[in-house]
Amino acid sequence: MKIEVPELLYKLLSVCMLPALLWMNSISVDVALLKHKTIKQGIQISALETKQRAIHDGVKENQAALRELNVTMSFIKKILDDIKEELKK
């Protein structure tokens, strides 16, 4: 029984196809997992950006309240200084 070269080459290539197909499948699965992970991280980033905006808004509100408090304290100090001056007379 004599095997010709083209037939032998065909069989050899057929045997090599199975590992190549398994390798391509594993790469395909890895790519799908990476896409899923990317989407999940994008959603997490959006949620964190929303939280960051809320915190930033809270900081702005606190800054405004502190400015108002500073003005009020200055006004109270001025009144107390006036009362002191009146009491010294």
Secondary structure, 3 states (H helix, E strand, C coil): CCCCHHHHHHHHHHHHHHHHHHHHHHHHHHHHHHHHHHHHHHHHHHHHHHHHHHHHHHHHHHHHHHHHHHHHHHHHHHHHHHHHHHHHC
